[in-house]
Structure formats: C-alpha cells, structure tokens
C-alpha cells in the first residue's frame, strides 16, 4: 500500500529523517515508534505532503506521490489525524464530518451556486456517509451537538472519523490515544482494530507501548531520524538497540 524509499528531511543543519526505508502492507496495522524527537511526526508530514522531502521517494500503490500537495495525496486515498486534535469547535459534529467528506466531491462552482440535481444528490450522499461513519464511531447520537460538548475521547473518535469518512485506503494515526486514561485508550484501540477489519490499512504513531504491543502486526523503530529496528512486537520488544534507545542503557528484556 505504502512504500518509503531513502526518505530524508533536512532543516538547515539538522537532519530530522535520514534515508528511511519501510513499507506498509495492505490489511495490516503498522506502528512507528521511538523516543521523543525521533522524527515520527516528521515522517507523517512528509508522507502526507505537509513537508517536502530533501530526498527520497514515497509511493502509494506504486504511484509516486513525492512532493504532491496534501489535498492531492488525500484524493488518492491517504488520510491522517494529527497529534493535536484539530476540530471546528464552533460547528456541530455532523458539520465536521461533512467537511471531512469534501475531498470526494468534484462538483465545481456552478453546481454549488445553483444547487443543481447533482449538488443535491451529493449533499444526500455526504450526509448518509457521515452518519454511517458516526454510527461506526459510536457517535451517531451526538451528531447535532457542538464539538466542545464532547469528551476528550469522543473528540479523538471524531478526529479519526473525519479522516475515515472519505473511505481512505490507508489511514495514518498520530498518537490517537494521547491524553486518554487506560479505559478510554482500550476503547480507541478497539476502534482501530475495527477500522482495519473493515478494510482500511492503518499506520499509527503512539507512545503507549502496552497498547502497541497488543495491537499492531509490525513495528518500525526510529531514533534520531534513522530506523534502528523493524519486526514483530515480540522481536522489537527484545531488541537491545531499541531498549538502549528508550532507557539509555542495556538491560534484560
């Protein structure tokens, strides 16, 4: 689904990501982990077009998407969430979902201006898809509420839903359980499994190791912008290089 080849990003004298190689296979959940400052979110920003790489290439289903604008990448089937939940607080839950659906439309100016039959059909389709996604998220009953009325967990779910409503082929989740207590984390973890089970490939950044070890199929570990390990959760958990990166010394796994 996604292939990263020799990806590098330099900020003046700082190398944030250095010759990174990895792939995400269709139908799996892949985690990218590493200590703070390892370059994880920078990798997501490069993949989704928020940042342009200094060198290297990124492929989505064998299409070279390197350097494309974020909306162009989103239209090709790649969506993401952000580490800080970004929602339209002054709008209702359903309105936020409808905004997330806009990338699937190519109505143009005149259809929108004159509310043509095509425009009305799209509005109906968008509303039905938004409600279908809210039901999947467990938020259908909150559709008419404004965002500030939601709990932190519900806002996390809504942010995932905005990325999910356009039916992406692959979903990138940047710390989807950040700030949540264990019970809330477990519920969001179950939601991520459901997303994968209904056909969307998932790549996730997360700091909660217990969650990651029980959720994902494979793990890529970064440290100072370089890949230091890759493998199954069991393989990564016992890798001494990974242990040193997190703890600063060699200990028994």
LINKA-V631469 format. One line per field, one symbol per residue. phi: phi as a letter, one per 30 degrees, with the letter a starting at -180 (. if undefined). Layout:
BEGIN
phi->???
END
This chain:
BEGIN
phi->.bbcbhdbbcchdccdbbhdbabcdeicccccbldeidjddddddddcidbcddajbbbchicdceiddeddddddjbbbccecdcbdddcdedddddddddddcbdiddeddchdeddddddddddddddddddddibedcdcddeedddddddddddddddcddhddbcccchdceicddddeddddddddddddcjcdbbbcacddddddcccdbbcccahicdcaaldeddddcddddddddciadbdd
END
